[in-house]
């Protein structure tokens, strides 16, 4: 029995924190808090430190392996006479690390707190009931060992999905003859190979730096602190979801439906940025407003597995929505999707695929990844970058957004330094402008004539509220008249977008309506890209 317990401790996860349950009385010496950091004994602490450094060195070697291999090749070390001694050294190190891992297991076995935890974990794996899950939720540990709480298979038919997963919006292929297609494929084969290598090596890591293990390791104390706050102060519930591609998605749900506030019945699903985690990300904004909130981490981020390519991102978003509806009990009409930065891609996919969703809020988001990718790469790489983005990283948020019929709010950061194609001082290069224009041009094509677009561009060029109000007043916009025109059109036609409102309107009327719509669909926030959005800026999207 003791040997079996040691074996479980040897293979067990790294325990980080113990969250005291709501029902338990707080022990003496821990008054004023409901959790504490797990304190390993000396043997476990030192052996865990050694294994942690070994893991970090392995990751560093992995990321630098191309340069390291080139260096070793030039120095003549890649040959049998050199590799045999190196393999012996590596084997010796592996044996030593195995011994260190055995000692760590011994140290865990002698710690009663870890033994209690590993017993609860094994019990939950064998019998995953609400009571066992509640006991396990009192511990923060490596999420890879957490039992799955929900799978897409519980509500979806595998036969209805393609091999890749859920459907994505893709550009229409250009029509070519059969012979021309074959010749073109052969001619572009080298470009396809290079694009594949770029996308699956440094390209994906540049686009989603939060998936890099070294960054996650550096942020681990901050993430653990954020995790503890959400569970202990906000009574958050951590869940593992299994997407249709097999990736395990780490989520956090804060339920406010029993509170007396007005917003608790509305669920806000949060989509983080390319280096954002729900532990320290945009979840905090709707939490301040008393909403029920569901946060999740991208594939490959913290507790989530996989890599954050567009297909995997959409698969993850799909299982999050299915979980919210079928397990948490929310209706699609009670869900608001809120996204920051690159999270606009999964958010726009969600409302495109589930049009019954109540509303969408996009903060510091862009319309298309390609212009931003071209900004940071050499001009000589333009054809290669274009092909790589379109083939493997096609984050076409604007195209997806135009498929949605519901209320939308865009928040533009006036000092944004990330999604501008020139610099933060040039507000007209902010790709949020393009997102707004594309949305309005789709929904109100008769209003968005050349004159209407010019009026909106003049309004977008205003970098502060005073200039913005000056532009608005210079066109003498009558808000009441604009609302009456739109309401009359909706009442008489009651049709889906695009609307033909404005086709019989005067030039002045179209300008007024264009500016009115721009101000309703977009709010300016005087800040940089990474500043947390205060709750005062998180308002319900406008709708007739």
Secondary structure, 3 states (H helix, E strand, C coil): CHHHHHHHHHHCCCEEEEECCCCCCCCCCCCCCCEEECCCCHHHHHHHHHHHHHHHHHHHHHHCHHHHHHHHHHHCCCCHHHHHHHHHHHHHHHHHHHHHHHHHHHHHHCCHHHHHHHHHHHHHHHCCCHHHHHHHCCEEECHHHCCCCEEHHHCCCHHHCCCCCCCCCCCCCCCCCHHHHHHHHHHCHHHHHHHHHHHHHHHHHHHCHHHCHHHHHHHHHHHHHHHHHHHHCCCCEEEEEECCCCCEEEEEEECCCCCCCCCCCCEEEEECCCCCCCCCCCHHHHHHCCCEEEEECCCCCCCCCCCCCHHHHHHHHHHHHHHHHHCCCCCHHHEEEEEEHHHHHHHHHHHHHCCCCCEEEEECCCCCHHHHHHHHCCHHHHHHHHHHHHHHCCCCHHHHHCCCCCEEEEEEECCCCCCECCCCCCHHHEHHHHHHHHHHHHHCCCCCCHHHHHHHHHHHCCCCHHHHHHHHHHCCCCHHHHHHHHHHHHHHHCCCCCCCCCCCCCHHHHHHHHHHHHHHHEEEECCCCCCCCCHHHCCCCCCC
